[in-house]
Amino acid sequence: MTEAVPTPAAPATEPSVVDIQAEIAAAREELVASLSDLRAATTPAALAQRGGRSVAGWFTDEYGGVRPERVAIAVGVVVGLVVLRRLVRRR
């Protein structure tokens, strides 16, 4: 059985100033793109749209059908709040 003889690693070369400047420029461009994406994702319209999709997703199943049990829960909560508010106002 023969053992493989490890080969010496190639000496690490120092990156040149041009390489470092190119890396910095690429990182800066990536940061600008990330900030633009973040700014677009946090506009009031985008947040409202995401919230609306989240609420709609809670009331629908994976096939797009309505989940009647969840609609019933929501209706029950709303009716309960209305009744509670009327009871509190009567006193």
C-alpha positions as CSV (number, residue, x, y, z in Angstrom):
1,M,0.0,0.0,0.0
2,T,1.5,3.3,-1.0
3,E,0.8,6.5,0.8
4,A,0.2,9.7,-1.1
5,V,3.0,12.2,-0.5
6,P,1.5,15.6,0.3
7,T,2.5,18.3,-2.1
8,P,3.6,21.6,-0.6
9,A,0.9,24.3,-0.8
10,A,1.4,27.1,-3.2
11,P,2.6,30.2,-1.4
12,A,-0.3,32.6,-0.8
13,T,0.1,35.7,-2.9
14,E,-0.8,39.1,-1.5
15,P,-3.7,40.7,-3.4
16,S,-2.8,43.7,-5.4
17,V,-4.2,47.2,-4.7
18,V,-6.2,46.9,-7.9
19,D,-7.7,43.6,-6.7
20,I,-8.6,45.1,-3.3
21,Q,-10.2,48.2,-5.0
22,A,-12.2,45.9,-7.3
23,E,-13.5,43.9,-4.3
24,I,-14.4,47.2,-2.5
25,A,-16.3,48.4,-5.6
26,A,-18.2,45.2,-5.9
27,A,-19.1,45.2,-2.2
28,R,-20.3,48.8,-2.5
29,E,-22.5,47.9,-5.5
30,E,-23.9,44.9,-3.7
31,L,-24.7,47.1,-0.6
32,V,-26.4,49.8,-2.8
33,A,-28.5,47.1,-4.4
34,S,-29.4,45.6,-1.0
35,L,-30.4,49.0,0.3
36,S,-32.6,49.7,-2.8
37,D,-34.3,46.3,-2.3
38,L,-34.9,47.0,1.4
39,R,-36.2,50.5,0.7
40,A,-38.6,49.1,-1.9
41,A,-39.8,46.4,0.5
42,T,-40.5,48.8,3.3
43,T,-42.6,51.3,1.6
44,P,-46.1,51.7,3.1
45,A,-47.8,50.3,0.0
46,A,-45.5,47.2,0.0
47,L,-46.1,46.7,3.7
48,A,-49.9,47.0,3.3
49,Q,-49.8,44.6,0.4
50,R,-47.8,42.0,2.3
51,G,-50.1,42.4,5.3
52,G,-53.2,41.9,3.1
53,R,-51.6,38.7,1.6
54,S,-50.9,37.5,5.0
55,V,-54.5,38.0,6.2
56,A,-55.9,36.5,3.0
57,G,-53.5,33.5,3.4
58,W,-54.9,32.8,6.9
59,F,-58.4,32.5,5.4
60,T,-57.5,30.3,2.5
61,D,-56.0,26.9,2.1
62,E,-53.1,25.8,0.0
63,Y,-55.4,25.4,-3.0
64,G,-57.0,28.9,-2.8
65,G,-60.2,27.7,-1.2
66,V,-61.8,29.4,1.8
67,R,-61.4,27.9,5.2
68,P,-64.9,28.2,6.7
69,E,-63.7,27.4,10.2
70,R,-61.4,30.4,10.2
71,V,-64.0,32.6,8.7
72,A,-66.4,31.5,11.5
73,I,-63.8,32.3,14.1
74,A,-63.3,35.8,12.7
75,V,-67.0,36.5,12.5
76,G,-67.4,35.2,16.1
77,V,-64.7,37.5,17.3
78,V,-66.2,40.5,15.6
79,V,-69.8,39.7,16.8
80,G,-68.4,39.2,20.3
81,L,-66.6,42.5,20.3
82,V,-69.8,44.3,19.1
83,V,-71.9,42.7,21.7
84,L,-69.4,43.5,24.4
85,R,-69.1,47.1,23.3
86,R,-72.9,47.5,23.4
87,L,-73.1,46.0,26.9
88,V,-70.4,48.3,28.2
89,R,-72.1,51.4,26.7
90,R,-75.5,50.5,28.3
91,R,-74.0,50.7,31.8
